[in-house]
């Protein structure tokens, strides 16, 4: 098997690989942001529920 990925005759492949890596990194960042938003929303909901429970107990 010959590895041509470093070959100067195929620079477009390296570019494609770099673009794919960048896209994957962006996707991961977006996923992390979405997870953080979801966690914040869950915390807010829990706080609201605790607040409602507290009001009921008064």
C-alpha positions, 0 to 999 in steps of 0.5 A: 500500500502506498500512502499518497496523502502527503504527495505534492501531486494531490494537494486537494486531498490534504485541503479536503482533509483539513476542511473535514477536520475543521467541520468536525471541530465546528460540529463538536463546538456546536454540540458542546454549546447545545449541551450547555444550553440544555443544561442551563434550561434544565437548571432554570426549570429545576429552580422554577419548580423549587420556587413553585414548591416553596410557594406552595409550602407557605 
